[in-house]
Amino acid sequence: RLEEAIDMAKKCLEWSPKAWKGWESLAYFDLAMAEAPKKHADPKKVDQTMEKGLSLCRERGQGLHLAQGYFEYANILFDRGDLYKAQNYLEQAIALFSEMNMPWWLEQARELEKR
């Protein structure tokens, strides 16, 4: 199933510049989230993929996607055991979720914070 998710994310990245430019960042996030749990995942590659998505969100002013990207990256980092970096991204997600009045996402972030 992970391989299917990876293939779909790659296809989205191929199509997004033409059809879904605003969604390109989410395809990067999906690709990183599908790669991260693999047994022999390359953490640097996962980090670079997440950073590409986050960078696009910042450049395009996509606050909602940026907040979700921070949240998902924090999840990946918590799973990897990089607690300091995970907490940093989670705090950024919480700040944006609060600022944008997104209670469901804020609740999810607060639950992740308890890990």
Backbone as XML, in Angstrom:
<?xml version="1.0"?>
<chain id="A" units="angstrom">
  <residue number="1" name="ARG">
    <atom name="N" x="0.806" y="-1.191" z="0.000"/>
    <atom name="CA" x="0.000" y="0.000" z="0.000"/>
    <atom name="C" x="0.860" y="1.271" z="0.000"/>
  </residue>
  <residue number="2" name="LEU">
    <atom name="N" x="1.983" y="1.205" z="0.700"/>
    <atom name="CA" x="2.872" y="2.372" z="0.697"/>
    <atom name="C" x="3.382" y="2.668" z="-0.705"/>
  </residue>
  <residue number="3" name="GLU">
    <atom name="N" x="3.700" y="1.611" z="-1.439"/>
    <atom name="CA" x="4.196" y="1.810" z="-2.803"/>
    <atom name="C" x="3.136" y="2.465" z="-3.684"/>
  </residue>
  <residue number="4" name="GLU">
    <atom name="N" x="1.867" y="2.093" z="-3.491"/>
    <atom name="CA" x="0.777" y="2.720" z="-4.247"/>
    <atom name="C" x="0.674" y="4.201" z="-3.907"/>
  </residue>
  <residue number="5" name="ALA">
    <atom name="N" x="0.789" y="4.509" z="-2.621"/>
    <atom name="CA" x="0.721" y="5.907" z="-2.188"/>
    <atom name="C" x="1.883" y="6.710" z="-2.772"/>
  </residue>
  <residue number="6" name="ILE">
    <atom name="N" x="3.051" y="6.110" z="-2.793"/>
    <atom name="CA" x="4.227" y="6.781" z="-3.351"/>
    <atom name="C" x="4.028" y="7.037" z="-4.841"/>
  </residue>
  <residue number="7" name="ASP">
    <atom name="N" x="3.536" y="6.028" z="-5.546"/>
    <atom name="CA" x="3.288" y="6.188" z="-6.988"/>
    <atom name="C" x="2.265" y="7.292" z="-7.254"/>
  </residue>
  <residue number="8" name="MET">
    <atom name="N" x="1.206" y="7.330" z="-6.472"/>
    <atom name="CA" x="0.173" y="8.360" z="-6.666"/>
    <atom name="C" x="0.730" y="9.754" z="-6.371"/>
  </residue>
  <residue number="9" name="ALA">
    <atom name="N" x="1.509" y="9.886" z="-5.320"/>
    <atom name="CA" x="2.095" y="11.188" z="-4.993"/>
    <atom name="C" x="3.026" y="11.651" z="-6.105"/>
  </residue>
  <residue number="10" name="LYS">
    <atom name="N" x="3.799" y="10.731" z="-6.654"/>
    <atom name="CA" x="4.697" y="11.082" z="-7.765"/>
    <atom name="C" x="3.904" y="11.521" z="-8.991"/>
  </residue>
  <residue number="11" name="LYS">
    <atom name="N" x="2.804" y="10.839" z="-9.272"/>
    <atom name="CA" x="1.957" y="11.239" z="-10.405"/>
    <atom name="C" x="1.363" y="12.623" z="-10.173"/>
  </residue>
  <residue number="12" name="CYS">
    <atom name="N" x="0.944" y="12.893" z="-8.951"/>
    <atom name="CA" x="0.409" y="14.225" z="-8.623"/>
    <atom name="C" x="1.466" y="15.301" z="-8.836"/>
  </residue>
  <residue number="13" name="LEU">
    <atom name="N" x="2.700" y="14.990" z="-8.488"/>
    <atom name="CA" x="3.777" y="15.963" z="-8.697"/>
    <atom name="C" x="4.022" y="16.204" z="-10.175"/>
  </residue>
  <residue number="14" name="GLU">
    <atom name="N" x="3.849" y="15.178" z="-10.995"/>
    <atom name="CA" x="3.993" y="15.350" z="-12.441"/>
    <atom name="C" x="2.875" y="16.225" z="-13.003"/>
  </residue>
  <residue number="15" name="TRP">
    <atom name="N" x="1.655" y="16.022" z="-12.523"/>
    <atom name="CA" x="0.490" y="16.730" z="-13.054"/>
    <atom name="C" x="0.289" y="18.103" z="-12.434"/>
  </residue>
  <residue number="16" name="SER">
    <atom name="N" x="0.692" y="18.276" z="-11.198"/>
    <atom name="CA" x="0.337" y="19.499" z="-10.462"/>
    <atom name="C" x="0.807" y="20.801" z="-11.107"/>
  </residue>
  <residue number="17" name="PRO">
    <atom name="N" x="1.989" y="20.874" z="-11.695"/>
    <atom name="CA" x="2.358" y="22.149" z="-12.315"/>
    <atom name="C" x="1.417" y="22.554" z="-13.446"/>
  </residue>
  <residue number="18" name="LYS">
    <atom name="N" x="0.802" y="21.572" z="-14.075"/>
    <atom name="CA" x="-0.095" y="21.857" z="-15.188"/>
    <atom name="C" x="-1.523" y="22.087" z="-14.711"/>
  </residue>
  <residue number="19" name="ALA">
    <atom name="N" x="-1.999" y="21.245" z="-13.816"/>
    <atom name="CA" x="-3.417" y="21.264" z="-13.462"/>
    <atom name="C" x="-3.715" y="21.741" z="-12.046"/>
  </residue>
  <residue number="20" name="TRP">
    <atom name="N" x="-2.896" y="21.358" z="-11.085"/>
    <atom name="CA" x="-3.212" y="21.616" z="-9.681"/>
    <atom name="C" x="-2.070" y="22.324" z="-8.970"/>
  </residue>
  <residue number="21" name="LYS">
    <atom name="N" x="-1.608" y="23.387" z="-9.520"/>
    <atom name="CA" x="-0.423" y="24.055" z="-8.983"/>
    <atom name="C" x="-0.523" y="24.320" z="-7.481"/>
  </residue>
  <residue number="22" name="GLY">
    <atom name="N" x="-1.674" y="24.709" z="-7.014"/>
    <atom name="CA" x="-1.841" y="24.999" z="-5.586"/>
    <atom name="C" x="-1.755" y="23.786" z="-4.692"/>
  </residue>
  <residue number="23" name="TRP">
    <atom name="N" x="-1.865" y="22.604" z="-5.271"/>
    <atom name="CA" x="-1.864" y="21.370" z="-4.492"/>
    <atom name="C" x="-0.515" y="20.649" z="-4.526"/>
  </residue>
  <residue number="24" name="GLU">
    <atom name="N" x="0.423" y="21.213" z="-5.219"/>
    <atom name="CA" x="1.734" y="20.582" z="-5.368"/>
    <atom name="C" x="2.388" y="20.294" z="-4.010"/>
  </residue>
  <residue number="25" name="SER">
    <atom name="N" x="2.258" y="21.230" z="-3.091"/>
    <atom name="CA" x="2.870" y="21.052" z="-1.772"/>
    <atom name="C" x="2.301" y="19.823" z="-1.062"/>
  </residue>
  <residue number="26" name="LEU">
    <atom name="N" x="0.997" y="19.596" z="-1.217"/>
    <atom name="CA" x="0.388" y="18.429" z="-0.571"/>
    <atom name="C" x="0.917" y="17.130" z="-1.149"/>
  </residue>
  <residue number="27" name="ALA">
    <atom name="N" x="1.221" y="17.122" z="-2.426"/>
    <atom name="CA" x="1.795" y="15.921" z="-3.039"/>
    <atom name="C" x="3.171" y="15.634" z="-2.435"/>
  </residue>
  <residue number="28" name="TYR">
    <atom name="N" x="3.952" y="16.680" z="-2.188"/>
    <atom name="CA" x="5.246" y="16.476" z="-1.523"/>
    <atom name="C" x="5.038" y="15.902" z="-0.118"/>
  </residue>
  <residue number="29" name="PHE">
    <atom name="N" x="4.062" y="16.445" z="0.610"/>
    <atom name="CA" x="3.801" y="15.935" z="1.960"/>
    <atom name="C" x="3.383" y="14.468" z="1.908"/>
  </residue>
  <residue number="30" name="ASP">
    <atom name="N" x="2.483" y="14.138" z="0.968"/>
    <atom name="CA" x="2.023" y="12.755" z="0.852"/>
    <atom name="C" x="3.179" y="11.814" z="0.521"/>
  </residue>
  <residue number="31" name="LEU">
    <atom name="N" x="4.049" y="12.256" z="-0.359"/>
    <atom name="CA" x="5.202" y="11.440" z="-0.733"/>
    <atom name="C" x="6.097" y="11.184" z="0.479"/>
  </residue>
  <residue number="32" name="ALA">
    <atom name="N" x="6.381" y="12.220" z="1.238"/>
    <atom name="CA" x="7.225" y="12.063" z="2.433"/>
    <atom name="C" x="6.558" y="11.167" z="3.475"/>
  </residue>
  <residue number="33" name="MET">
    <atom name="N" x="5.248" y="11.351" z="3.673"/>
    <atom name="CA" x="4.540" y="10.529" z="4.669"/>
    <atom name="C" x="4.487" y="9.066" z="4.254"/>
  </residue>
  <residue number="34" name="ALA">
    <atom name="N" x="4.451" y="8.794" z="2.950"/>
    <atom name="CA" x="4.444" y="7.415" z="2.476"/>
    <atom name="C" x="5.840" y="6.791" z="2.549"/>
  </residue>
  <residue number="35" name="GLU">
    <atom name="N" x="6.866" y="7.595" z="2.338"/>
    <atom name="CA" x="8.251" y="7.095" z="2.386"/>
    <atom name="C" x="8.721" y="6.870" z="3.825"/>
  </residue>
  <residue number="36" name="ALA">
    <atom name="N" x="8.344" y="7.754" z="4.732"/>
    <atom name="CA" x="8.890" y="7.760" z="6.094"/>
    <atom name="C" x="8.769" y="6.428" z="6.837"/>
  </residue>
  <residue number="37" name="PRO">
    <atom name="N" x="7.618" y="5.748" z="6.786"/>
    <atom name="CA" x="7.516" y="4.509" z="7.573"/>
    <atom name="C" x="8.174" y="3.283" z="6.945"/>
  </residue>
  <residue number="38" name="LYS">
    <atom name="N" x="8.687" y="3.428" z="5.735"/>
    <atom name="CA" x="9.330" y="2.280" z="5.091"/>
    <atom name="C" x="10.549" y="1.844" z="5.900"/>
  </residue>
  <residue number="39" name="LYS">
    <atom name="N" x="10.806" y="0.569" z="5.904"/>
    <atom name="CA" x="11.886" y="-0.012" z="6.709"/>
    <atom name="C" x="13.239" y="0.634" z="6.428"/>
  </residue>
  <residue number="40" name="HIS">
    <atom name="N" x="13.547" y="0.879" z="5.172"/>
    <atom name="CA" x="14.849" y="1.437" z="4.822"/>
    <atom name="C" x="14.714" y="2.858" z="4.269"/>
  </residue>
  <residue number="41" name="ALA">
    <atom name="N" x="13.794" y="3.613" z="4.839"/>
    <atom name="CA" x="13.588" y="4.988" z="4.385"/>
    <atom name="C" x="14.836" y="5.825" z="4.652"/>
  </residue>
  <residue number="42" name="ASP">
    <atom name="N" x="15.132" y="6.709" z="3.733"/>
    <atom name="CA" x="16.260" y="7.629" z="3.884"/>
    <atom name="C" x="15.743" y="8.897" z="4.555"/>
  </residue>
  <residue number="43" name="PRO">
    <atom name="N" x="16.091" y="9.121" z="5.833"/>
    <atom name="CA" x="15.572" y="10.283" z="6.548"/>
    <atom name="C" x="15.887" y="11.611" z="5.857"/>
  </residue>
  <residue number="44" name="LYS">
    <atom name="N" x="17.065" y="11.717" z="5.250"/>
    <atom name="CA" x="17.414" y="12.953" z="4.547"/>
    <atom name="C" x="16.485" y="13.202" z="3.371"/>
  </residue>
  <residue number="45" name="LYS">
    <atom name="N" x="16.170" y="12.147" z="2.645"/>
    <atom name="CA" x="15.272" y="12.265" z="1.496"/>
    <atom name="C" x="13.867" y="12.660" z="1.954"/>
  </residue>
  <residue number="46" name="VAL">
    <atom name="N" x="13.403" y="12.068" z="3.035"/>
    <atom name="CA" x="12.095" y="12.414" z="3.596"/>
    <atom name="C" x="12.090" y="13.885" z="4.019"/>
  </residue>
  <residue number="47" name="ASP">
    <atom name="N" x="13.147" y="14.302" z="4.715"/>
    <atom name="CA" x="13.246" y="15.698" z="5.159"/>
    <atom name="C" x="13.256" y="16.662" z="3.968"/>
  </residue>
  <residue number="48" name="GLN">
    <atom name="N" x="14.022" y="16.326" z="2.951"/>
    <atom name="CA" x="14.095" y="17.192" z="1.768"/>
    <atom name="C" x="12.736" y="17.299" z="1.074"/>
  </residue>
  <residue number="49" name="THR">
    <atom name="N" x="12.023" y="16.196" z="1.022"/>
    <atom name="CA" x="10.707" y="16.200" z="0.391"/>
    <atom name="C" x="9.733" y="17.060" z="1.188"/>
  </residue>
  <residue number="50" name="MET">
    <atom name="N" x="9.743" y="16.909" z="2.504"/>
    <atom name="CA" x="8.872" y="17.747" z="3.337"/>
    <atom name="C" x="9.244" y="19.223" z="3.190"/>
  </residue>
  <residue number="51" name="GLU">
    <atom name="N" x="10.533" y="19.521" z="3.186"/>
    <atom name="CA" x="10.973" y="20.905" z="3.068"/>
    <atom name="C" x="10.569" y="21.526" z="1.729"/>
  </residue>
  <residue number="52" name="LYS">
    <atom name="N" x="10.565" y="20.723" z="0.663"/>
    <atom name="CA" x="10.102" y="21.236" z="-0.634"/>
    <atom name="C" x="8.649" y="21.680" z="-0.528"/>
  </residue>
  <residue number="53" name="GLY">
    <atom name="N" x="7.831" y="20.845" z="0.080"/>
    <atom name="CA" x="6.419" y="21.186" z="0.248"/>
    <atom name="C" x="6.223" y="22.401" z="1.135"/>
  </residue>
  <residue number="54" name="LEU">
    <atom name="N" x="6.948" y="22.462" z="2.235"/>
    <atom name="CA" x="6.829" y="23.605" z="3.155"/>
    <atom name="C" x="7.288" y="24.891" z="2.478"/>
  </residue>
  <residue number="55" name="SER">
    <atom name="N" x="8.362" y="24.798" z="1.720"/>
    <atom name="CA" x="8.883" y="25.964" z="1.015"/>
    <atom name="C" x="7.860" y="26.507" z="0.013"/>
  </residue>
  <residue number="56" name="LEU">
    <atom name="N" x="7.226" y="25.611" z="-0.726"/>
    <atom name="CA" x="6.190" y="26.038" z="-1.675"/>
    <atom name="C" x="5.043" y="26.738" z="-0.952"/>
  </residue>
  <residue number="57" name="CYS">
    <atom name="N" x="4.644" y="26.203" z="0.184"/>
    <atom name="CA" x="3.564" y="26.823" z="0.961"/>
    <atom name="C" x="3.948" y="28.234" z="1.402"/>
  </residue>
  <residue number="58" name="ARG">
    <atom name="N" x="5.169" y="28.382" z="1.874"/>
    <atom name="CA" x="5.621" y="29.714" z="2.316"/>
    <atom name="C" x="5.648" y="30.687" z="1.141"/>
  </residue>
  <residue number="59" name="GLU">
    <atom name="N" x="6.210" y="30.246" z="0.018"/>
    <atom name="CA" x="6.304" y="31.106" z="-1.167"/>
    <atom name="C" x="4.939" y="31.545" z="-1.672"/>
  </residue>
  <residue number="60" name="ARG">
    <atom name="N" x="3.970" y="30.663" z="-1.587"/>
    <atom name="CA" x="2.644" y="30.919" z="-2.151"/>
    <atom name="C" x="1.638" y="31.453" z="-1.131"/>
  </residue>
  <residue number="61" name="GLY">
    <atom name="N" x="2.076" y="31.607" z="0.104"/>
    <atom name="CA" x="1.174" y="32.110" z="1.128"/>
    <atom name="C" x="0.037" y="31.151" z="1.450"/>
  </residue>
  <residue number="62" name="GLN">
    <atom name="N" x="0.314" y="29.865" z="1.407"/>
    <atom name="CA" x="-0.699" y="28.841" z="1.665"/>
    <atom name="C" x="-0.676" y="28.443" z="3.141"/>
  </residue>
  <residue number="63" name="GLY">
    <atom name="N" x="-1.284" y="29.285" z="3.960"/>
    <atom name="CA" x="-1.252" y="29.072" z="5.406"/>
    <atom name="C" x="-1.853" y="27.756" z="5.856"/>
  </residue>
  <residue number="64" name="LEU">
    <atom name="N" x="-2.988" y="27.385" z="5.286"/>
    <atom name="CA" x="-3.633" y="26.133" z="5.665"/>
    <atom name="C" x="-2.735" y="24.944" z="5.361"/>
  </residue>
  <residue number="65" name="HIS">
    <atom name="N" x="-2.208" y="24.885" z="4.154"/>
    <atom name="CA" x="-1.330" y="23.773" z="3.782"/>
    <atom name="C" x="-0.029" y="23.801" z="4.594"/>
  </residue>
  <residue number="66" name="LEU">
    <atom name="N" x="0.461" y="24.990" z="4.870"/>
    <atom name="CA" x="1.678" y="25.112" z="5.674"/>
    <atom name="C" x="1.452" y="24.527" z="7.066"/>
  </residue>
  <residue number="67" name="ALA">
    <atom name="N" x="0.346" y="24.884" z="7.688"/>
    <atom name="CA" x="0.036" y="24.368" z="9.024"/>
    <atom name="C" x="-0.082" y="22.845" z="8.998"/>
  </residue>
  <residue number="68" name="GLN">
    <atom name="N" x="-0.763" y="22.322" z="7.995"/>
    <atom name="CA" x="-0.908" y="20.873" z="7.881"/>
    <atom name="C" x="0.449" y="20.210" z="7.627"/>
  </residue>
  <residue number="69" name="GLY">
    <atom name="N" x="1.287" y="20.855" z="6.837"/>
    <atom name="CA" x="2.624" y="20.324" z="6.593"/>
    <atom name="C" x="3.462" y="20.281" z="7.860"/>
  </residue>
  <residue number="70" name="TYR">
    <atom name="N" x="3.403" y="21.349" z="8.649"/>
    <atom name="CA" x="4.119" y="21.361" z="9.929"/>
    <atom name="C" x="3.640" y="20.215" z="10.816"/>
  </residue>
  <residue number="71" name="PHE">
    <atom name="N" x="2.320" y="20.034" z="10.853"/>
    <atom name="CA" x="1.746" y="18.981" z="11.683"/>
    <atom name="C" x="2.217" y="17.600" z="11.224"/>
  </residue>
  <residue number="72" name="GLU">
    <atom name="N" x="2.135" y="17.350" z="9.931"/>
    <atom name="CA" x="2.537" y="16.038" z="9.413"/>
    <atom name="C" x="4.039" y="15.797" z="9.577"/>
  </residue>
  <residue number="73" name="TYR">
    <atom name="N" x="4.827" y="16.850" z="9.410"/>
    <atom name="CA" x="6.275" y="16.709" z="9.601"/>
    <atom name="C" x="6.577" y="16.400" z="11.060"/>
  </residue>
  <residue number="74" name="ALA">
    <atom name="N" x="5.861" y="17.053" z="11.968"/>
    <atom name="CA" x="6.039" y="16.759" z="13.393"/>
    <atom name="C" x="5.738" y="15.288" z="13.667"/>
  </residue>
  <residue number="75" name="ASN">
    <atom name="N" x="4.692" y="14.759" z="13.057"/>
    <atom name="CA" x="4.355" y="13.337" z="13.206"/>
    <atom name="C" x="5.511" y="12.446" z="12.771"/>
  </residue>
  <residue number="76" name="ILE">
    <atom name="N" x="6.053" y="12.746" z="11.599"/>
    <atom name="CA" x="7.181" y="11.969" z="11.074"/>
    <atom name="C" x="8.368" y="12.032" z="12.033"/>
  </residue>
  <residue number="77" name="LEU">
    <atom name="N" x="8.661" y="13.228" z="12.515"/>
    <atom name="CA" x="9.813" y="13.412" z="13.395"/>
    <atom name="C" x="9.613" y="12.747" z="14.754"/>
  </residue>
  <residue number="78" name="PHE">
    <atom name="N" x="8.391" y="12.803" z="15.301"/>
    <atom name="CA" x="8.120" y="12.091" z="16.550"/>
    <atom name="C" x="8.346" y="10.595" z="16.360"/>
  </residue>
  <residue number="79" name="ASP">
    <atom name="N" x="7.838" y="10.048" z="15.244"/>
    <atom name="CA" x="8.015" y="8.617" z="14.972"/>
    <atom name="C" x="9.479" y="8.244" z="14.830"/>
  </residue>
  <residue number="80" name="ARG">
    <atom name="N" x="10.265" y="9.154" z="14.314"/>
    <atom name="CA" x="11.697" y="8.933" z="14.107"/>
    <atom name="C" x="12.479" y="9.098" z="15.411"/>
  </residue>
  <residue number="81" name="GLY">
    <atom name="N" x="11.872" y="9.746" z="16.405"/>
    <atom name="CA" x="12.541" y="9.968" z="17.684"/>
    <atom name="C" x="13.253" y="11.300" z="17.782"/>
  </residue>
  <residue number="82" name="ASP">
    <atom name="N" x="13.063" y="12.173" z="16.814"/>
    <atom name="CA" x="13.679" y="13.504" z="16.815"/>
    <atom name="C" x="12.723" y="14.475" z="17.516"/>
  </residue>
  <residue number="83" name="LEU">
    <atom name="N" x="12.670" y="14.349" z="18.836"/>
    <atom name="CA" x="11.658" y="15.051" z="19.627"/>
    <atom name="C" x="11.816" y="16.566" z="19.620"/>
  </residue>
  <residue number="84" name="TYR">
    <atom name="N" x="13.034" y="17.050" z="19.667"/>
    <atom name="CA" x="13.251" y="18.501" z="19.688"/>
    <atom name="C" x="12.740" y="19.150" z="18.397"/>
  </residue>
  <residue number="85" name="LYS">
    <atom name="N" x="13.133" y="18.590" z="17.278"/>
    <atom name="CA" x="12.718" y="19.127" z="15.986"/>
    <atom name="C" x="11.204" y="18.954" z="15.797"/>
  </residue>
  <residue number="86" name="ALA">
    <atom name="N" x="10.684" y="17.803" z="16.234"/>
    <atom name="CA" x="9.244" y="17.555" z="16.134"/>
    <atom name="C" x="8.457" y="18.598" z="16.916"/>
  </residue>
  <residue number="87" name="GLN">
    <atom name="N" x="8.905" y="18.888" z="18.118"/>
    <atom name="CA" x="8.205" y="19.877" z="18.953"/>
    <atom name="C" x="8.225" y="21.252" z="18.303"/>
  </residue>
  <residue number="88" name="ASN">
    <atom name="N" x="9.321" y="21.597" z="17.680"/>
    <atom name="CA" x="9.441" y="22.883" z="16.985"/>
    <atom name="C" x="8.383" y="23.001" z="15.884"/>
  </residue>
  <residue number="89" name="TYR">
    <atom name="N" x="8.285" y="21.976" z="15.050"/>
    <atom name="CA" x="7.293" y="22.017" z="13.970"/>
    <atom name="C" x="5.868" y="21.963" z="14.506"/>
  </residue>
  <residue number="90" name="LEU">
    <atom name="N" x="5.669" y="21.203" z="15.569"/>
    <atom name="CA" x="4.338" y="21.119" z="16.156"/>
    <atom name="C" x="3.904" y="22.469" z="16.724"/>
  </residue>
  <residue number="91" name="GLU">
    <atom name="N" x="4.812" y="23.176" z="17.365"/>
    <atom name="CA" x="4.493" y="24.504" z="17.897"/>
    <atom name="C" x="4.099" y="25.472" z="16.780"/>
  </residue>
  <residue number="92" name="GLN">
    <atom name="N" x="4.787" y="25.376" z="15.639"/>
    <atom name="CA" x="4.437" y="26.225" z="14.500"/>
    <atom name="C" x="3.053" y="25.860" z="13.966"/>
  </residue>
  <residue number="93" name="ALA">
    <atom name="N" x="2.750" y="24.573" z="13.919"/>
    <atom name="CA" x="1.428" y="24.126" z="13.464"/>
    <atom name="C" x="0.345" y="24.633" z="14.411"/>
  </residue>
  <residue number="94" name="ILE">
    <atom name="N" x="0.564" y="24.486" z="15.706"/>
    <atom name="CA" x="-0.418" y="24.930" z="16.702"/>
    <atom name="C" x="-0.670" y="26.422" z="16.581"/>
  </residue>
  <residue number="95" name="ALA">
    <atom name="N" x="0.398" y="27.189" z="16.399"/>
    <atom name="CA" x="0.236" y="28.643" z="16.262"/>
    <atom name="C" x="-0.630" y="28.978" z="15.047"/>
  </residue>
  <residue number="96" name="LEU">
    <atom name="N" x="-0.368" y="28.326" z="13.925"/>
    <atom name="CA" x="-1.158" y="28.598" z="12.723"/>
    <atom name="C" x="-2.593" y="28.091" z="12.854"/>
  </residue>
  <residue number="97" name="PHE">
    <atom name="N" x="-2.783" y="26.910" z="13.417"/>
    <atom name="CA" x="-4.142" y="26.403" z="13.605"/>
    <atom name="C" x="-4.942" y="27.341" z="14.507"/>
  </residue>
  <residue number="98" name="SER">
    <atom name="N" x="-4.296" y="27.857" z="15.547"/>
    <atom name="CA" x="-4.971" y="28.803" z="16.446"/>
    <atom name="C" x="-5.308" y="30.093" z="15.714"/>
  </residue>
  <residue number="99" name="GLU">
    <atom name="N" x="-4.333" y="30.621" z="14.995"/>
    <atom name="CA" x="-4.504" y="31.878" z="14.258"/>
    <atom name="C" x="-5.627" y="31.778" z="13.216"/>
  </residue>
  <residue number="100" name="MET">
    <atom name="N" x="-5.741" y="30.624" z="12.578"/>
    <atom name="CA" x="-6.745" y="30.443" z="11.524"/>
    <atom name="C" x="-8.063" y="29.880" z="12.058"/>
  </residue>
  <residue number="101" name="ASN">
    <atom name="N" x="-8.144" y="29.730" z="13.391"/>
    <atom name="CA" x="-9.362" y="29.221" z="14.032"/>
    <atom name="C" x="-9.784" y="27.871" z="13.443"/>
  </residue>
  <residue number="102" name="MET">
    <atom name="N" x="-8.900" y="26.909" z="13.586"/>
    <atom name="CA" x="-9.129" y="25.561" z="13.065"/>
    <atom name="C" x="-9.173" y="24.578" z="14.243"/>
  </residue>
  <residue number="103" name="PRO">
    <atom name="N" x="-10.314" y="24.509" z="14.949"/>
    <atom name="CA" x="-10.382" y="23.726" z="16.187"/>
    <atom name="C" x="-10.105" y="22.242" z="16.027"/>
  </residue>
  <residue number="104" name="TRP">
    <atom name="N" x="-10.582" y="21.608" z="14.949"/>
    <atom name="CA" x="-10.344" y="20.177" z="14.801"/>
    <atom name="C" x="-8.849" y="19.893" z="14.663"/>
  </residue>
  <residue number="105" name="TRP">
    <atom name="N" x="-8.171" y="20.660" z="13.794"/>
    <atom name="CA" x="-6.728" y="20.475" z="13.610"/>
    <atom name="C" x="-5.969" y="20.826" z="14.880"/>
  </residue>
  <residue number="106" name="LEU">
    <atom name="N" x="-6.417" y="21.845" z="15.579"/>
    <atom name="CA" x="-5.763" y="22.229" z="16.829"/>
    <atom name="C" x="-5.867" y="21.091" z="17.852"/>
  </residue>
  <residue number="107" name="GLU">
    <atom name="N" x="-7.028" y="20.451" z="17.907"/>
    <atom name="CA" x="-7.204" y="19.313" z="18.814"/>
    <atom name="C" x="-6.261" y="18.169" z="18.439"/>
  </residue>
  <residue number="108" name="GLN">
    <atom name="N" x="-6.120" y="17.903" z="17.139"/>
    <atom name="CA" x="-5.204" y="16.847" z="16.688"/>
    <atom name="C" x="-3.768" y="17.168" z="17.105"/>
  </residue>
  <residue number="109" name="ALA">
    <atom name="N" x="-3.391" y="18.425" z="16.948"/>
    <atom name="CA" x="-2.036" y="18.842" z="17.312"/>
    <atom name="C" x="-1.809" y="18.726" z="18.819"/>
  </residue>
  <residue number="110" name="ARG">
    <atom name="N" x="-2.818" y="19.087" z="19.597"/>
    <atom name="CA" x="-2.698" y="18.967" z="21.058"/>
    <atom name="C" x="-2.548" y="17.507" z="21.474"/>
  </residue>
  <residue number="111" name="GLU">
    <atom name="N" x="-3.249" y="16.608" z="20.777"/>
    <atom name="CA" x="-3.101" y="15.177" z="21.060"/>
    <atom name="C" x="-1.690" y="14.691" z="20.727"/>
  </residue>
  <residue number="112" name="LEU">
    <atom name="N" x="-1.164" y="15.149" z="19.599"/>
    <atom name="CA" x="0.200" y="14.780" z="19.223"/>
    <atom name="C" x="1.200" y="15.311" z="20.238"/>
  </residue>
  <residue number="113" name="GLU">
    <atom name="N" x="0.916" y="16.470" z="20.772"/>
    <atom name="CA" x="1.793" y="17.106" z="21.752"/>
    <atom name="C" x="1.946" y="16.243" z="23.010"/>
  </residue>
  <residue number="114" name="LYS">
    <atom name="N" x="0.961" y="15.424" z="23.312"/>
    <atom name="CA" x="0.979" y="14.576" z="24.515"/>
    <atom name="C" x="1.883" y="13.364" z="24.369"/>
  </residue>
  <residue number="115" name="ARG">
    <atom name="N" x="2.345" y="13.075" z="23.160"/>
    <atom name="CA" x="3.179" y="11.890" z="22.920"/>
    <atom name="C" x="4.490" y="11.958" z="23.638"/>
  </residue>
</chain>
